[in-house]
C-alpha cells in the first residue's frame, strides 16, 4: 500500500489491520488513544488490541484506501472494507487524529 499523503502511524495501522497483526496495531496508537467503531468506545492500547483481535476474528476485514483528505487536526480516509460481514464490501470513513509524537490519538470509523 503506497499512499504518500498518509502519516507513518496511519500507514502502519492500515498495513497491520490488513495483516491482522494486533501487536503492530497497538504500536500505532498513543497509550491513551480512543477508537470509536460500531457504537463501541475503546480506550488505551490494550483495549484497542482486543478490539482489533475480535474484529479480525469475526470479520476478516480488508481495507483498501480510496481517498485521503487533510483537515485541520484530522486526516479523513475513505476506504472500501471487505470481509465476512453483512453488506460487504462497504465504504467506510476513518477519521484519524494524531498526537505530537505522530501516534494515533483517536480513530472514528463511520459509514
Order of alpha helices (4+ residues) and beta strands (2+ residues): alpha-alpha-beta-beta-alpha-beta-beta-beta-beta
